[in-house]
Amino acid sequence: MDHIVTVQEAVTAFAPWMEPTDAELDAIEQESPLILAEVDLLDTQITTLDRVPNEMDARRLRRARNRVLSVRRVLANRAAAVPGGAA
């Protein structure tokens, strides 16, 4: 039995419009501290899922949340300082 396969994936897989633009890469690079802080917060939340959080866990969660808020504040202030930036 012969299988019919489309070749469209191979044709469009290397289309130049599928690659991120320089502006998109710059935006990702600027937001990477926030992404890392959110991943750290998520890791901290995951560690407390299967147990009752103790004082140390609560402190870790609080620090991770504060780090996320701090990075968000920095990014918002940076965007507000740029003319035409999204606030």
C-alpha positions in Angstrom: 0.0 0.0 0.0 1.4 3.4 -1.0 0.9 6.3 1.2 0.1 9.7 -0.3 2.1 12.4 1.4 2.0 16.1 0.7 5.1 18.0 -0.1 3.7 21.3 1.0 5.5 21.1 4.3 8.9 20.7 2.7 8.2 23.7 0.4 6.9 26.1 3.0 9.2 25.0 5.8 12.0 27.2 4.6 10.0 30.3 3.6 11.7 33.5 4.7 8.5 34.9 6.3 8.5 32.1 8.9 11.8 33.3 10.5 11.5 36.0 13.2 12.4 39.5 12.2 15.2 41.4 13.8 12.6 43.5 15.7 10.9 40.4 17.0 14.3 39.0 18.2 15.1 42.3 19.9 11.7 42.3 21.7 12.3 38.7 22.9 15.8 39.7 24.1 14.4 42.7 26.0 11.7 40.5 27.6 14.0 37.6 28.5 14.6 38.8 32.1 10.8 38.7 32.6 10.5 35.3 31.0 13.3 33.9 33.3 11.7 35.5 36.4 8.3 33.9 35.4 9.9 30.5 34.9 11.6 30.8 38.3 8.2 31.7 39.9 6.6 28.7 38.1 9.3 26.4 39.3 8.8 27.6 42.9 5.0 27.1 42.6 5.5 23.6 41.2 7.7 22.6 44.1 5.0 23.5 46.6 2.2 21.7 44.8 2.5 18.3 46.6 3.0 19.6 50.1 1.9 22.3 52.5 4.2 25.3 52.0 6.5 25.9 55.0 8.0 29.2 55.9 10.9 28.8 53.6 8.6 27.9 50.7 6.5 31.0 51.4 9.6 33.1 51.4 10.7 31.7 48.1 7.3 32.3 46.6 7.2 35.9 47.8 10.7 36.6 46.5 9.9 35.1 43.1 6.6 37.1 42.9 8.5 40.3 43.8 11.2 39.6 41.2 8.5 39.2 38.5 6.8 42.4 39.6 10.2 44.2 39.7 11.1 43.1 36.2 7.6 44.0 34.9 8.0 47.5 36.4 11.4 48.0 34.7 10.0 46.9 31.3 6.9 49.1 31.7 9.1 52.1 32.6 11.4 51.4 29.7 8.4 51.2 27.3 7.0 54.4 28.7 10.3 56.2 28.2 10.5 55.3 24.5 8.4 57.6 22.3 5.6 55.5 20.7 6.4 52.6 23.1 3.6 50.5 24.4 2.7 51.2 28.0 
